[in-house]
Amino acid sequence: MHPTSLVLRRSTWKGPFFTAFPSLSQHLKSNTPIFTKARSCTIVPNFVGLKFMIYNGKDYLPITVTEEMVGHKLGEFASTRKAWSYRLVSQYHIKSMNH
């Protein structure tokens, strides 16, 4: 946990921010995912067991809510950045660069 997250908390009298999703019980019974772009929505205990498709800016990522996720934001579980690493350069490219 970052030290600034304690300072930048939402005030307690406002309560957690969450979006009202219609027909939560229907989605829980039918086991169909809920498509959402509300990454800032706080996960409340009613969401446990639901499947969400969270938008990361390019496509929707599947997330199943567990008890450990309660209190966190939906966006924390759908990364918006692509994994990146250095690419190995082939011998062909090295020879062409030297000439």
C-alpha positions as CSV (number, residue, x, y, z in Angstrom):
1,M,0.0,0.0,0.0
2,H,1.3,3.4,-0.9
3,P,1.8,5.9,2.0
4,T,-0.2,8.6,0.1
5,S,-3.3,6.4,-0.2
6,L,-4.1,7.0,3.5
7,V,-4.0,10.8,3.0
8,L,-6.0,10.8,-0.3
9,R,-9.0,8.8,1.0
10,R,-12.6,9.7,0.4
11,S,-14.2,11.3,3.5
12,T,-16.1,8.8,5.7
13,W,-19.3,10.8,5.8
14,K,-19.7,10.5,2.0
15,G,-19.3,6.7,2.1
16,P,-17.8,4.6,-0.7
17,F,-18.4,5.5,-4.3
18,F,-20.2,2.8,-6.3
19,T,-22.3,2.7,-9.4
20,A,-25.8,1.2,-9.2
21,F,-25.8,-1.7,-11.6
22,P,-29.4,-2.8,-12.5
23,S,-30.5,-6.5,-12.0
24,L,-27.5,-7.7,-9.9
25,S,-29.5,-10.7,-8.7
26,Q,-30.3,-11.7,-12.3
27,H,-26.6,-11.6,-13.3
28,L,-25.7,-13.6,-10.2
29,K,-28.3,-16.3,-11.0
30,S,-27.6,-16.5,-14.7
31,N,-23.8,-16.2,-14.3
32,T,-23.5,-13.6,-17.1
33,P,-20.9,-10.8,-16.8
34,I,-21.8,-7.2,-16.3
35,F,-20.0,-4.9,-18.9
36,T,-18.9,-1.6,-17.3
37,K,-16.5,1.3,-17.9
38,A,-16.9,2.4,-14.2
39,R,-13.4,1.7,-13.1
40,S,-13.7,4.1,-10.1
41,C,-16.6,2.1,-8.6
42,T,-15.8,0.7,-5.1
43,I,-16.5,-3.1,-4.7
44,V,-19.2,-3.6,-2.1
45,P,-20.1,-7.0,-0.4
46,N,-23.1,-7.3,-2.7
47,F,-20.8,-7.8,-5.7
48,V,-19.1,-11.0,-4.3
49,G,-19.5,-13.8,-6.8
50,L,-20.4,-11.5,-9.8
51,K,-18.5,-11.5,-13.0
52,F,-17.6,-8.1,-14.5
53,M,-16.1,-7.2,-17.8
54,I,-14.1,-4.0,-17.0
55,Y,-13.0,-1.7,-19.8
56,N,-9.2,-0.9,-19.8
57,G,-9.3,1.6,-22.7
58,K,-9.0,-1.0,-25.4
59,D,-11.1,-4.0,-24.6
60,Y,-13.0,-5.6,-21.7
61,L,-11.2,-7.8,-19.3
62,P,-13.1,-10.5,-17.3
63,I,-13.0,-10.2,-13.5
64,T,-14.8,-12.4,-10.9
65,V,-15.2,-10.6,-7.6
66,T,-14.1,-12.4,-4.4
67,E,-14.3,-11.4,-0.8
68,E,-10.7,-10.2,-0.8
69,M,-11.6,-7.6,-3.4
70,V,-14.2,-5.8,-1.2
71,G,-13.2,-2.2,-0.6
72,H,-11.0,-1.9,-3.6
73,K,-11.9,-0.3,-6.9
74,L,-12.9,-2.2,-10.1
75,G,-10.1,-0.5,-12.1
76,E,-7.4,-2.0,-9.8
77,F,-8.0,-5.4,-11.3
78,A,-7.9,-4.4,-15.0
79,S,-4.5,-3.0,-16.0
80,T,-4.5,-0.2,-18.6
81,R,-0.9,-0.6,-19.6
82,K,0.7,-3.2,-21.8
83,A,3.4,-5.4,-20.4
84,W,6.7,-4.4,-21.9
85,S,10.2,-5.8,-22.0
86,Y,13.4,-5.4,-24.1
87,R,13.3,-7.4,-27.3
88,L,16.3,-9.5,-28.3
89,V,17.8,-8.3,-31.5
90,S,18.5,-11.0,-34.1
91,Q,22.0,-11.4,-35.6
92,Y,20.6,-10.3,-39.0
93,H,19.8,-6.8,-37.6
94,I,23.1,-6.5,-35.9
95,K,25.0,-7.2,-39.2
96,S,22.9,-4.8,-41.2
97,M,23.4,-2.0,-38.6
98,N,27.2,-2.3,-38.7
99,H,27.4,-2.0,-42.5
